[in-house]
């Protein structure tokens, strides 16, 4: 696929890396030549230097025969204009724009072929906010992602001593929790992936990915580790865009405090937020944290725009006794760095945006894609179209489907019914199939499985 | 440095390179000249070397870094030249010493075209074919072919590609993926070669000669299957065909690609390097023809205009075909023509020399210096087309020029150690370092009479010129090997 990426910032770079490694023809456009040089050094892609929204720049980036334009420059306006230019001048089929400001997002009629020709809008702040919110709602999960509009969730959890199933095989789950449907799709043990078998024994410290309906998640998770009480006290460090939206979403269920160091911003926050305590000060100020009772805080989440400040204040909060700390980290190298340190969860905005963007790059009818374990694996929700003759999956039982190695079918969503995959499942037309792909080289093959044969119109 | 990965890729390239020994076997089977054994042995030897370099490390798949790229390219060229010399060395005719065989192979691979063989007409056909094919293999090298067809190189392909392609500006890729760029360049290269062979064939050459000469033309090598080179055919028609294809091969292959893709001829006219190249050619022709008229040479031979044009294009594109004994022309002309080879053709082509674009940048900078003397406060940007050239590129051009002069001086002194006369040594070095071919003085026919030491020095000079100095010399810097 020929893809043009506008903007070589953090998301643009992560996306370019991802897509070029999957054998797409990627061209990256940016106005700063140094950023492009670094990209070209390390990845197999082409770069064009120039203002991203100018038609001449788009032209030299090959917009005439591009299949997709992804505008992720740091200016919302530039992204919108670039999509419009690509639509009007080059008839680019798919145009994706990142728009940060909520002032544009609230007017949906602004986007569409009559107005700004943007096919897909991505708002990273919103995605990150959703991500953190799900983590706070599921206290012990490392990652929670939704499928089929939230009918099924994929949860990552770290097994611990004290969990009933730890030291036992996977198929004992049925005896321990009769009546609850769940399916383990992958296990990571010491950073290596295992394909789960019924006889696989769960060890402490395994990272387990399982599918279940939202109602059952807590019950299942409780069998893998000793469960925390539902959270009550939340401290957010940083009252920027993400902090503000998060507080808005959480303030009615939790006791939320925001620490923000700009006086002007605290004034704005205190006007907008009803039930949130706004604190003026530095998130890395020990006395402030102690005064605010950090040792009885359930979640400390640092979401300022500076990685270093987020990491440092999160470590400090943990040392001072916060129960669970999360830090927003942009730089991929730092995410690896804090893995397994005092910070419980590193939240990477790129990963959140990446999954949303990848959904549109995947061929076949793919509804959503989630990047897991920082891009090492992927969870895909694909729709099976066609009939028995034109589709490679319809009418087949799950063991008969020629899945590439390292790929498992986790669940099928038929209408409003969720069926967790077992051997006798047959796939019917229009089923949403949830797959878990461990080896990203195989993603192409999975896409091909869900593409309808040429005879089907 | 990832030594295991370097060996793995080197082995693969050697395996790929050993395939070049197969076509001569077919030629031998056609003409039955008795050299089959030579090629079979060479082939087995080279593929065996490739196999033992690749096999133990086939599982080592690390990403190549910039330094690895240099090591692979330099190692591969050196090894390839040694392997390529094996058939010459083994063959009963021509009976060559080791140094001679190396010189001949290096001259072929670097598309220089100088030869140590006094009489090529008597050689077996398979050896002759092999000698022509060396130039084809070296023109757009096997490394670019490897990048095109070995997809597992990944980003390492980019490192190799940059080390291998000529010219100062190496960051603009034609297509998003490096394998496609490399493929496009090879397709154009092979396409021009086929066209050239067909034209020669139609113009009256035998099929064997047409293929052999087309290899030498498009790779701008200049080795011939006859002692008299192009003069053997004595056909102005063939000379005109040759002029056209030498000219096409001296233009950047990137430019050919862009023009072909968009099907617009206007891209040529808009390219600053191409325009400068045309201007240079016109100036050369004026000087050469003016000089021939002034000295009264032109009245002696009615085909002289075509012949002088042919010789000029042949030398300034660093091909090195000759149709007449040009060293007998007025003394000014042969030397002036050799000087045009210092500049050579455009970057990204098969020619040697400094490349027009570097000279163009140097000229623009000189003008800027003069202008600065007149307007001390003025700001001048150096541009190519409408695009400003970064200082990094300009610095690299100056560095290149400095290295050229230093290497030239040192190598010239080395040549003079063994008591050759200055004209011979000077023209030999000039012709080798710019990958041109013909020399003056006692080497105006062949290089066979030089001492072995001088042949080694010249072989090194040819490699230096082909890999554009930096690639080879960087490997000799101690800092390169420190971790």
Interface residues (C-beta under 8 A of the other chain):
Chain A: X2 X20 X23 X24 X25 X26 X27 X33 X37 X40 X41 X42 X43 X44 X45 X46 X47 X62
Chain B: X66 X154 X155 X157 X158 X171 X173 X175 X176 X177 X178 X179 X180 X390
